[in-house]
Amino acid sequence: MTSFASRSTTPSTPSARPEPAESERRGRVLVVDDEAPITELLSTALRYMGYEVTTARTGAGALESASRTPPDLVVLDVMLPDIDGFEVCRRLRADGDFVPVIFLTARDAEDDRVTGFIRGGDDYVTKPFSLEELTLRIAALLRRTRATTSGGGATESQRLKYRDLEMDEDRHQVWRAGEEVRLSPTEFRLLRYLLLNAERVLSKQQILDHVWQYDFNGDDNVVETYISYLRRKLDSGHDKLIRTVRGFGYTLRAEAA
């Protein structure tokens, strides 16, 4: 038996619950895993919480499902029987699909986490996992994605600028020196927070609180990983803008003339 929820006690699901109205639905989640006990438990828990859930057992099935019925978030196992989850995420991003992705895997090596983020993932949860923690991460990721993409009724595109770096919040586009840079949803939110606080030093905890918005203590190593990845995309071939202030945190600041 797979001990995928050994870190927390999972409450039993009531036998009946009123079906939520369409306006009350919290979003559509695609769960991709070849282990039936995981997909069944997670699907049941998410449906009980008001999410619409679709499932897939293979990478090809995940891509087909995402194309047929676009999800608001994907929980994606790395070890799939055909193409792995990293490649599934890469293909989604290559097709211009920026749906948030949470990788689910038994592999906890740092290289695997970095690979997941490089391929466009937004979060990374290892097995055995806590069902409560995973559902909190799903809710937090959907919440911050909606906060970023909501237009707020504005009729004109909202843009943030710093030196040769420019962000269009409404269109989810970023340019460095006039060249477009493609970012995942979490990378976009991290850069937005840096832009809103340009030349101000931000601690890891501040970044976790404002970008990840977890309802529990987050791992600040994820901040280092995303800062590193943003640097690869934004600073490569250009003057460095994202800087580490040792002992304090990070800042978006051009080198003094």
Salt bridges, closest charged atoms under 4 A:
GLU19 OE2 - ARG25 NH2 2.82
GLU22 OE1 - ARG25 NE 3.33
ASP33 OD2 - LYS127 NZ 3.16
GLU35 OE2 - LYS127 NZ 3.06
GLU52 OE2 - ARG25 NE 3.65
GLU52 OE1 - ARG28 NH2 3.55
GLU64 OE2 - ARG68 NH1 3.50
ASP77 OD1 - LYS127 NZ 3.37
GLU87 OE2 - ARG90 NH2 2.79
GLU87 OE2 - ARG91 NE 2.94
GLU87 OE1 - ARG119 NH1 3.69
ASP108 OD1 - ARG113 NH1 3.06
ASP112 OD1 - ARG107 NH2 3.19
ASP122 OD2 - ARG93 NH2 3.20
ASP123 OD1 - ARG137 NH1 2.78
GLU133 OE2 - ARG137 NE 3.00
ASP164 OD1 - ARG176 NE 2.67
GLU166 OE2 - ARG159 NH1 2.62
GLU166 OE2 - LYS161 NZ 3.85
ASP168 OD2 - ARG159 NE 3.29
GLU169 OE1 - ARG192 NE 2.40
GLU187 OE1 - LYS233 NZ 2.99
ASP215 OD1 - ARG143 NH2 3.49
GLU224 OE2 - LYS204 NZ 2.22
ASP235 OD1 - ARG176 NH1 3.20
